[in-house]
Amino acid sequence: MTTPRVEIDLGKIQANARYLVRRLGTHGLSVTGVTKAVCGHPDIAGAMVDGGVAGLADARIKNVVRMRTAGIACPISMIRAPLLNEMEDVVEHCDASYNTEMDTILKLGAAAKKQGTSHKVILMVEMGDMREGILPENLKPFAARVIATAGVALKGIAANFACLSDLAPTAGDMAMLARLADQVEGDCGPVVVHVSGGGSANLQWVLGEGSTGRVNNLRLGEAILLGTDPVTGHPIAGLHTDAFALFAEVIETSRKPSLLPTRSIGSELRVLKLVRNDDRRARTILAVGQQDTDASGLTFPSGMAFIGATSDHIVIDTVESGLPVGSEMRIGMNYSALMRAMSAPDVAKTVHGRQKTNGIANDRKTHPSLTLV
């Protein structure tokens, strides 16, 4: 089979989505499945929809177009502020977009009027992540301007946590977001129907003992795809953590001594010189590298240790015995490694399980040699 490749178990993704939709539903929250880490892969998007998510979200319009072309018909939101040259496509293909700049919203309104429609706007509020967001004290007048803008309709507000700052949200943060929704409606009327509290980092808060208040949505990517908490990196109970696996081929295996850096005769050159010692360990080289994935986010089989990576090689300490040349190694990925591998053109993507064709689910199994890129 082709290597390197990512193998994808759609059934486990669907099961993760279904579990989270059910658990959050008991607390009054809907789930938006985030597809940006998988580049809007239509089969993965379909598995999320089959799992019951209320809609999908992505950060790149080409991913949204990819899903629409494949027949994904559910609501899709643009969760990164649209670029100025994307307005027509965002209005055409996205039901809503998350925004922080009035100039962008004005252009969205103009594009929507041109297409004879209305585009929904969700305002992102700065709640401490220090990425994008309107400052809380500016939210009410900003919302009033959105409501007065032709071609757009204010749908709700949202916040980000643990994206740039790695800080998990607290109950106090969620209470503040709810108060901001109340304040906007106090001035503008009952327009805030969607209060999105954040992403996978919010799960511990939602599933705790307290009330979720006005927060009625989470945008989940990592939890559905990998079954892990983005703050701690720990598995989330009840979820599959192995829906994705990276496979790489062994291209060299040998026992080598340590390398000792020494200065060469040439003053401008430094070489690595092999020296004898008693600690010869088996080293395996894999045909995959930093241009294919984030090597620091990989998990190798038990008993093997990561030594280093270059653009197209990863070196593994396989301790006592090397692996045969031509054999494959199955490797786990965190969110960063998954995102890089899914966007890498030289990494094949192989799906197994239930797929969607033109929006219609079927139960056929993907042949192991079929790769979708």
C-alpha positions as CSV (number, residue, x, y, z in Angstrom):
1,M,0.0,0.0,0.0
2,T,1.0,3.6,-0.5
3,T,3.1,5.2,2.3
4,P,3.1,7.5,4.0
5,R,-0.6,7.4,4.5
6,V,-3.2,8.3,7.1
7,E,-5.8,5.6,7.7
8,I,-9.2,6.9,8.9
9,D,-11.9,4.9,10.7
10,L,-15.1,6.7,10.0
11,G,-17.1,4.5,12.4
12,K,-15.1,5.7,15.3
13,I,-15.4,9.4,14.3
14,Q,-19.2,8.9,14.0
15,A,-19.3,7.2,17.4
16,N,-17.3,10.0,19.0
17,A,-19.7,12.6,17.5
18,R,-22.8,10.6,18.6
19,Y,-21.5,10.3,22.2
20,L,-20.7,14.0,22.5
21,V,-23.9,15.1,20.9
22,R,-25.8,12.9,23.4
23,R,-23.8,14.0,26.5
24,L,-24.0,17.7,25.6
25,G,-27.6,17.5,24.6
26,T,-28.5,16.5,28.2
27,H,-27.0,19.9,29.2
28,G,-28.9,21.8,26.5
29,L,-26.0,22.3,24.2
30,S,-25.7,21.6,20.5
31,V,-22.5,20.4,18.8
32,T,-20.8,22.0,15.7
33,G,-18.3,19.6,14.2
34,V,-15.1,21.4,13.2
35,T,-13.4,20.0,10.0
36,K,-10.4,22.3,9.6
37,A,-7.9,19.8,10.9
38,V,-8.9,17.3,8.2
39,C,-9.2,19.9,5.4
40,G,-12.9,19.5,5.0
41,H,-12.6,15.8,4.1
42,P,-16.1,15.0,2.9
43,D,-16.2,11.5,4.3
44,I,-15.1,12.7,7.7
45,A,-17.6,15.5,7.6
46,G,-20.3,13.0,6.7
47,A,-19.3,10.8,9.7
48,M,-19.8,13.8,12.0
49,V,-23.2,14.6,10.4
50,D,-24.2,10.9,10.8
51,G,-23.2,11.3,14.5
52,G,-25.8,14.0,14.9
53,V,-23.9,17.3,14.9
54,A,-26.1,20.3,14.3
55,G,-23.7,21.7,11.7
56,L,-20.1,21.9,10.6
57,A,-17.5,24.7,10.7
58,D,-14.2,25.3,8.9
59,A,-11.6,28.0,8.7
60,R,-11.0,27.9,4.9
61,I,-13.5,28.5,2.2
62,K,-11.8,25.9,-0.1
63,N,-12.6,23.2,2.5
64,V,-16.2,24.4,2.6
65,V,-16.5,24.2,-1.2
66,R,-15.0,20.8,-1.1
67,M,-17.7,19.6,1.3
68,R,-20.5,21.3,-0.6
69,T,-19.3,19.8,-3.9
70,A,-19.4,16.3,-2.3
71,G,-23.0,16.9,-1.3
72,I,-22.8,17.9,2.4
73,A,-25.9,19.9,2.8
74,C,-26.0,20.7,6.5
75,P,-25.4,24.2,7.9
76,I,-21.7,25.2,7.6
77,S,-20.1,28.1,9.3
78,M,-16.8,29.9,8.5
79,I,-15.0,30.1,11.9
80,R,-12.1,32.3,10.8
81,A,-13.0,35.8,9.7
82,P,-13.5,35.8,5.9
83,L,-10.9,37.3,3.7
84,L,-12.0,40.3,1.7
85,N,-11.6,38.4,-1.6
86,E,-13.8,35.5,-0.3
87,M,-17.0,37.4,0.4
88,E,-19.1,36.1,-2.5
89,D,-18.0,32.5,-1.9
90,V,-18.6,32.7,1.9
91,V,-22.1,34.1,1.4
92,E,-22.9,31.4,-1.2
93,H,-21.6,28.4,0.6
94,C,-21.7,29.3,4.3
95,D,-24.8,29.7,6.4
96,A,-22.9,31.9,8.9
97,S,-19.5,33.3,9.7
98,Y,-17.7,34.4,12.8
99,N,-16.6,38.0,12.7
100,T,-14.8,40.8,14.6
101,E,-14.4,43.6,12.1
102,M,-17.2,45.9,10.9
103,D,-15.5,46.5,7.5
104,T,-15.7,42.7,6.8
105,I,-19.4,42.6,7.9
106,L,-20.3,45.5,5.6
107,K,-18.7,43.6,2.7
108,L,-20.6,40.4,3.6
109,G,-23.8,42.4,3.7
110,A,-23.1,43.9,0.2
111,A,-22.3,40.4,-1.1
112,A,-25.5,39.0,0.4
113,K,-27.6,41.8,-1.1
114,K,-26.1,41.1,-4.5
115,Q,-27.1,37.4,-4.1
116,G,-30.6,38.2,-2.9
117,T,-30.1,36.6,0.5
118,S,-29.1,37.4,4.1
119,H,-25.9,36.2,5.8
120,K,-25.9,35.2,9.5
121,V,-23.1,36.8,11.6
122,I,-21.7,35.5,14.9
123,L,-19.6,38.0,16.8
124,M,-16.4,36.6,18.4
125,V,-15.7,38.1,21.9
126,E,-12.3,38.4,23.4
127,M,-12.4,36.4,26.6
128,G,-8.8,36.0,27.4
129,D,-7.4,33.8,24.7
130,M,-5.9,36.9,23.1
131,R,-6.4,35.7,19.6
132,E,-9.4,37.3,17.7
133,G,-12.3,38.9,19.4
134,I,-14.2,42.1,20.2
135,L,-13.5,43.5,23.6
136,P,-16.5,43.0,26.0
137,E,-17.0,46.7,26.6
138,N,-17.3,47.3,22.9
139,L,-19.7,44.4,22.2
140,K,-23.1,46.2,22.6
141,P,-22.5,49.1,20.3
142,F,-20.8,46.8,17.8
143,A,-23.9,44.5,17.8
144,A,-26.2,47.5,17.3
145,R,-24.2,48.4,14.1
146,V,-24.5,44.8,12.8
147,I,-28.2,44.8,13.3
148,A,-28.5,48.0,11.4
149,T,-26.5,46.6,8.4
150,A,-28.4,45.5,5.4
151,G,-27.7,42.0,4.1
152,V,-26.7,40.4,7.4
153,A,-28.5,39.2,10.5
154,L,-27.0,38.9,13.9
155,K,-27.2,35.3,15.0
156,G,-25.2,35.2,18.2
157,I,-21.9,35.5,20.0
158,A,-19.0,33.2,20.7
159,A,-15.6,32.9,22.4
160,N,-12.4,31.0,22.0
161,F,-10.4,29.4,24.8
162,A,-7.1,27.3,24.8
163,C,-6.3,28.2,21.2
164,L,-3.5,30.7,21.6
165,S,-3.2,31.0,25.4
166,D,-3.6,27.3,26.4
167,L,-5.9,28.5,29.2
168,A,-9.0,26.4,29.9
169,P,-12.2,28.3,30.4
170,T,-13.8,28.6,33.8
171,A,-17.4,28.7,35.0
172,G,-16.8,32.4,35.6
173,D,-15.8,32.9,31.9
174,M,-19.0,31.2,30.8
175,A,-21.1,33.2,33.2
176,M,-19.6,36.4,31.8
177,L,-20.3,35.3,28.2
178,A,-24.0,34.7,29.2
179,R,-24.1,38.2,30.8
180,L,-22.8,39.7,27.6
181,A,-25.6,38.0,25.6
182,D,-28.1,39.4,28.1
183,Q,-26.6,42.9,27.8
184,V,-26.8,42.8,23.9
185,E,-30.4,41.7,24.1
186,G,-31.2,44.4,26.6
187,D,-30.2,47.0,24.0
188,C,-31.1,45.3,20.8
189,G,-33.9,42.8,21.5
190,P,-34.0,39.0,21.4
191,V,-31.4,38.6,18.7
192,V,-28.8,36.3,20.4
193,V,-30.1,32.9,19.8
194,H,-26.6,31.2,19.5
195,V,-24.1,31.4,22.3
196,S,-21.1,29.3,21.5
197,G,-18.9,28.9,24.5
198,G,-15.8,27.5,22.8
199,G,-14.4,24.2,21.7
200,S,-13.1,20.9,23.0
201,A,-11.4,22.6,26.0
202,N,-14.8,23.4,27.4
203,L,-15.9,19.8,27.8
204,Q,-14.8,19.5,31.4
205,W,-16.9,22.6,32.3
206,V,-20.0,21.4,30.4
207,L,-19.9,18.0,31.9
208,G,-19.4,19.2,35.4
209,E,-21.9,19.9,38.1
210,G,-22.8,23.5,37.4
211,S,-25.4,25.1,35.1
212,T,-24.4,26.0,31.5
213,G,-26.7,29.0,31.6
214,R,-27.2,30.7,28.2
215,V,-24.3,28.9,26.5
216,N,-26.0,26.5,24.1
217,N,-23.3,25.4,21.6
218,L,-19.7,24.1,21.5
219,R,-17.5,23.8,18.4
220,L,-15.7,20.5,18.6
221,G,-12.8,19.3,16.5
222,E,-10.1,17.5,18.5
223,A,-12.6,15.8,20.8
224,I,-14.5,14.2,17.9
225,L,-11.5,13.4,15.8
226,L,-9.0,12.2,18.4
227,G,-11.0,11.8,21.6
228,T,-8.5,13.9,23.6
229,D,-8.7,17.1,25.7
230,P,-6.6,19.9,24.0
231,V,-5.6,21.4,27.3
232,T,-4.2,18.3,29.0
233,G,-3.7,16.0,26.0
234,H,-5.4,13.2,28.0
235,P,-8.0,10.9,26.5
236,I,-11.7,11.7,27.2
237,A,-13.6,8.9,28.8
238,G,-16.0,7.2,26.4
239,L,-14.3,8.3,23.2
240,H,-12.1,6.5,20.7
241,T,-8.6,7.9,20.5
242,D,-7.4,5.8,17.5
243,A,-9.7,6.9,14.6
244,F,-6.6,8.1,12.8
245,A,-3.2,6.4,12.3
246,L,-0.1,7.4,10.3
247,F,1.7,4.6,8.5
248,A,5.3,5.1,7.4
249,E,7.7,2.7,5.6
250,V,11.1,1.7,7.0
251,I,13.9,2.6,4.5
252,E,17.0,1.8,6.7
253,T,17.6,-0.3,9.8
254,S,21.0,-0.9,11.4
255,R,23.0,-0.8,14.6
256,K,25.1,2.3,14.9
257,P,27.5,3.8,17.4
258,S,26.9,7.2,18.9
259,L,27.9,10.3,17.0
260,L,30.5,12.6,18.5
261,P,30.7,16.2,17.0
262,T,34.3,17.2,16.4
263,R,35.9,20.2,14.7
264,S,37.2,19.5,11.2
265,I,40.5,20.8,9.9
266,G,38.6,23.4,7.9
267,S,37.7,26.2,10.2
268,E,34.4,26.8,8.6
269,L,33.2,23.2,8.6
270,R,31.9,21.0,11.4
271,V,31.5,17.2,10.8
272,L,30.0,14.4,12.7
273,K,32.6,11.6,13.2
274,L,31.7,8.0,14.1
275,V,33.5,6.8,17.2
276,R,33.6,3.4,18.7
277,N,31.7,2.7,21.9
278,D,29.9,-0.2,23.6
279,D,26.4,1.2,23.2
280,R,25.4,0.2,19.7
281,R,21.6,0.4,19.4
282,A,19.3,-0.4,16.6
283,R,18.1,2.7,14.6
284,T,15.3,2.7,12.1
285,I,14.7,5.4,9.5
286,L,11.2,6.1,8.3
287,A,10.3,7.7,5.0
288,V,8.3,10.5,6.5
289,G,9.4,13.9,7.8
290,Q,8.6,17.4,8.9
291,Q,7.1,18.3,5.6
292,D,4.6,15.5,6.0
293,T,3.6,16.0,9.6
294,D,4.6,17.5,13.0
295,A,7.2,15.0,14.2
296,S,7.0,16.3,17.8
297,G,3.3,15.3,17.9
298,L,3.8,11.6,17.0
299,T,3.4,8.6,19.3
300,F,5.5,5.6,18.4
301,P,4.9,1.9,19.4
302,S,5.9,0.8,22.9
303,G,9.6,0.3,23.3
304,M,10.6,2.7,20.6
305,A,11.9,6.2,21.1
306,F,12.0,9.2,18.8
307,I,15.6,10.4,18.1
308,G,15.0,13.2,15.5
309,A,13.5,14.3,12.3
310,T,14.5,16.2,9.1
311,S,12.3,17.3,6.2
312,D,11.8,13.8,4.9
313,H,13.3,11.4,7.5
314,I,12.4,10.3,11.0
315,V,14.9,8.4,13.0
316,I,13.7,6.0,15.7
317,D,15.6,4.1,18.4
318,T,14.2,0.5,18.2
319,V,16.5,-0.6,21.1
320,E,17.6,-4.1,20.5
321,S,16.3,-5.1,17.1
322,G,15.7,-3.1,13.9
323,L,12.6,-3.5,11.7
324,P,12.9,-5.0,8.2
325,V,13.3,-2.6,5.3
326,G,10.0,-2.2,3.5
327,S,7.9,-2.9,6.6
328,E,5.4,-0.4,7.9
329,M,5.2,1.3,11.3
330,R,1.8,2.5,12.7
331,I,2.1,5.9,14.5
332,G,-0.3,7.8,16.6
333,M,-0.8,11.6,16.1
334,N,-1.9,14.5,18.2
335,Y,-3.9,17.4,16.7
336,S,-1.0,19.3,15.3
337,A,0.5,16.1,13.6
338,L,-2.9,15.2,12.2
339,M,-3.5,18.6,10.8
340,R,-0.1,18.6,9.0
341,A,-0.5,15.1,7.7
342,M,-4.0,15.7,6.4
343,S,-2.9,18.8,4.5
344,A,0.3,17.2,3.1
345,P,-0.1,16.4,-0.6
346,D,2.3,13.4,-0.4
347,V,0.5,11.7,2.4
348,A,-2.3,9.5,1.1
349,K,-5.6,9.3,3.0
350,T,-7.4,6.0,3.2
351,V,-10.9,5.8,4.7
352,H,-12.6,2.7,6.2
353,G,-16.2,2.5,7.1
354,R,-19.4,4.3,6.4
355,Q,-19.1,7.0,3.7
356,K,-21.3,9.6,2.1
357,T,-21.7,10.0,-1.6
358,N,-23.6,13.1,-2.7
359,G,-25.0,13.4,0.8
360,I,-26.4,9.9,0.9
361,A,-24.9,7.5,3.5
362,N,-24.0,4.0,2.7
363,D,-22.4,1.2,4.6
364,R,-19.9,-0.1,2.0
365,K,-16.4,-0.7,3.2
366,T,-13.5,1.1,1.6
367,H,-11.1,-1.3,-0.1
368,P,-7.8,-1.1,1.8
369,S,-5.9,0.1,-1.3
370,L,-8.2,3.0,-2.1
371,T,-6.7,6.3,-1.3
372,L,-8.5,9.6,-1.3
373,V,-6.3,12.7,-1.6
